Amino acid sequence: MVFNQIRDFLLLFIFLFVLIYLLIQRNKKFFYETLVVFILALCIPFVIKILFPSLRPMTWYYGREFWGSFPSSHTTIAFSLAFLFWGKNLTLGLILTLFSIGIAILSIASLAHRQVDVLAGIIIALLINFILYSLNRFYAQYQKIKSKKSN
């Protein structure tokens, strides 16, 4: 159970780090991007857990049923925020990625998740950020076309 507490602390650290960064930067666009990434990182694993219920590894250790193993929500949230920062500030993105790796390792060590659960969380985080990146590019091109038409 100590691993779970450390994992939760690391995720809380990432939340606070991102919050402080957003307050300092006062970048409205990045705030909305972060909010979208965070909401998607919360909702997508939740829906998958409902559609595909799976037992956690700790079930066999403790002799009780613990559900909601696949995918790892902690990992999805942590890596989603870390990958988002890669595009804004590479150094901060790498620091958040290191903390995210710690969360992934602790998720497995605490028997809360299997390796596949953590890997799925990382893949979902990559997809979320890819979708956001694609939408940003589409919007930028739309704005370019719109400005050319108005001239």
Secondary structure, DSSP 4 states (H G I P E B T S, - for coil): -HHHHHHHHHHHHHHHHHHHHHHHH--HHHHHHHHHHHHHHHHHHHHHHHHS--B-THHHHHSS--B--SS-HHHHHHHHHHHHHHTT-HHHHHHHHHHHHHHHHHHHHTTS--HHHHHHHHHHHHHHHHHHHHHHHHHHHHHHHHHHHH-
